[in-house]
Amino acid sequence: MQTRLLRLILAALVGLGVAATAAAAGGSTPAWSSQGQPFSVQLTPLDGEQAQAFFESMGYPAGAVHEIAAVCVFGTTIRNSARQSVSYDVSRWRAVTADGKLHRLITKTDWLARWKTFGLGSDWSILPPQQILHPGDWAQGFTTVDLPAGSRFNLTYQWKQDDHEHDATVYGVHCAPR
């Protein structure tokens, strides 16, 4: 119950912040997702101000807020539409830029290591680094990649289902402009 409540709060905060900024700008918020996959990923970009406002409102130290607001941040929703459980590991996902370079996502584990100097030892807003989702389960959290504002990339991601590895791509993703 507590996990579900936290997911709902996160969804509301991400949705409100992104929607408010889009409305103020007179446009809609872009989102990219994988199509036709039993394990799907949807990415909605947050700009630096939105990321900063979220983490400041949660009481994070200024140094931690500055670090996350300096990278590409996405409100991320993952869904298991398969009839079996699936598992994933964010450390295996990559942002592939037009030059073919592979960029690791910054995982929750990475953030906690970085934020240790600021006295942070836990976080519930970043997508868990590994997780098992049962049929019909979904989860939300932030995913991040260290690319310049406005960068474009394809996200390749993997999951395991029935002891088989699967992969898919979310095409045409781009970081929010600053």
MOMOUR-V686833 format. One record per residue. N is the residue number from 1. RES is the residue in one letter. PHI is phi in radians with two decimals (999 if undefined). D_FIRST is the distance of its C-alpha to the first C-alpha in Angstrom with 2 decimals. Layout:
# MOMOUR-V686833
{{N RES PHI D_FIRST} {N RES PHI D_FIRST}}
This chain:
# MOMOUR-V686833
{{1 M 999 0.00} {2 Q -1.12 3.80} {3 T -1.08 5.46} {4 R -1.10 5.14} {5 L -1.08 6.19} {6 L -1.09 8.67} {7 R -1.08 9.88} {8 L -1.15 10.62} {9 I -1.11 12.36} {10 L -1.06 14.26} {11 A -1.04 15.28} {12 A -1.14 16.54} {13 L -1.14 18.41} {14 V -1.10 19.95} {15 G -1.08 20.86} {16 L -1.14 22.36} {17 G -1.13 24.31} {18 V -1.19 25.67} {19 A -1.13 26.45} {20 A -1.11 28.16} {21 T -1.15 30.34} {22 A -1.11 31.25} {23 A -1.11 32.14} {24 A -1.13 34.24} {25 A -1.45 36.00} {26 G 1.40 36.69} {27 G -2.39 35.03} {28 S -1.75 31.98} {29 T -1.46 29.65} {30 P -1.28 30.45} {31 A -2.61 27.96} {32 W -2.19 28.83} {33 S -2.58 27.21} {34 S -1.34 28.30} {35 Q -2.00 29.62} {36 G 1.23 29.59} {37 Q -1.81 27.58} {38 P -1.20 24.98} {39 F -2.09 23.07} {40 S -1.95 23.42} {41 V -2.23 23.25} {42 Q -2.14 23.62} {43 L -2.10 24.93} {44 T -2.16 25.39} {45 P -1.29 27.63} {46 L -2.04 27.29} {47 D -1.46 30.55} {48 G -0.99 31.20} {49 E -1.15 30.91} {50 Q -1.15 27.47} {51 A -1.09 26.21} {52 Q -1.06 27.99} {53 A -1.07 26.59} {54 F -1.07 22.95} {55 F -1.23 23.40} {56 E -1.13 25.66} {57 S -1.15 23.22} {58 M -1.56 20.66} {59 G 1.44 23.49} {60 Y -1.24 24.58} {61 P -1.07 28.19} {62 A -0.95 30.89} {63 G -1.08 31.95} {64 A -1.17 28.54} {65 V -1.09 28.29} {66 H -1.05 31.83} {67 E -1.10 31.20} {68 I -1.32 28.31} {69 A -1.25 30.06} {70 A -1.56 33.11} {71 V -2.05 31.67} {72 C -1.33 30.43} {73 V -2.10 26.75} {74 F -2.26 24.79} {75 G -1.27 21.48} {76 T -2.11 20.54} {77 T -2.07 18.55} {78 I -2.05 18.69} {79 R -2.41 18.34} {80 N -1.83 19.11} {81 S -1.73 21.30} {82 A -1.33 22.99} {83 R -1.54 23.06} {84 Q -2.15 22.43} {85 S -1.21 20.03} {86 V -2.22 21.18} {87 S -2.28 21.15} {88 Y -2.47 22.44} {89 D -2.49 23.92} {90 V -1.03 24.38} {91 S -1.13 27.38} {92 R -1.64 29.29} {93 W -1.39 28.83} {94 R -2.39 31.87} {95 A -1.63 33.11} {96 V -1.91 36.62} {97 T -1.46 38.97} {98 A -1.01 42.15} {99 D -1.40 44.26} {100 G 1.50 42.38} {101 K -1.27 40.87} {102 L -1.69 37.47} {103 H -2.08 35.08} {104 R -1.17 32.11} {105 L -1.33 28.83} {106 I -1.51 27.79} {107 T -1.44 24.70} {108 K -1.00 21.98} {109 T -1.05 24.00} {110 D -1.07 27.10} {111 W -1.08 25.66} {112 L -1.09 24.52} {113 A -1.15 28.05} {114 R -1.13 29.66} {115 W -1.42 27.66} {116 K -1.00 28.38} {117 T -1.13 31.64} {118 F -1.70 29.77} {119 G 1.46 27.80} {120 L -1.63 24.45} {121 G -2.07 22.78} {122 S -2.62 19.28} {123 D -2.83 17.84} {124 W -1.96 14.59} {125 S -1.62 16.52} {126 I -1.47 18.72} {127 L -0.95 17.81} {128 P -0.95 17.26} {129 P -1.17 20.77} {130 Q -2.40 20.05} {131 Q -2.88 17.28} {132 I -1.90 17.16} {133 L -1.96 15.84} {134 H -1.46 16.02} {135 P -0.88 17.78} {136 G 1.51 16.21} {137 D -1.25 13.68} {138 W -2.54 14.10} {139 A -2.61 13.49} {140 Q -2.37 15.08} {141 G 3.04 16.89} {142 F -1.51 20.46} {143 T -2.08 23.26} {144 T -2.44 26.64} {145 V -2.52 30.21} {146 D -1.50 33.27} {147 L -2.29 35.52} {148 P -1.13 37.52} {149 A -0.93 36.35} {150 G 1.43 37.26} {151 S -1.07 37.44} {152 R -1.98 37.06} {153 F -2.83 35.80} {154 N -1.88 34.38} {155 L -1.69 31.16} {156 T -1.71 31.52} {157 Y -2.44 28.44} {158 Q -2.22 27.97} {159 W -2.65 25.55} {160 K -2.01 26.06} {161 Q -2.51 25.78} {162 D 0.94 27.52} {163 D 1.07 29.10} {164 H -2.02 30.77} {165 E -1.44 30.56} {166 H -2.24 30.27} {167 D -2.49 30.85} {168 A -2.67 30.87} {169 T -2.34 31.85} {170 V -1.77 30.65} {171 Y -1.62 34.05} {172 G 1.25 35.40} {173 V -1.22 32.63} {174 H -2.48 33.87} {175 C -1.20 32.77} {176 A -1.13 32.84} {177 P -1.25 36.17} {178 R -1.71 36.31}}
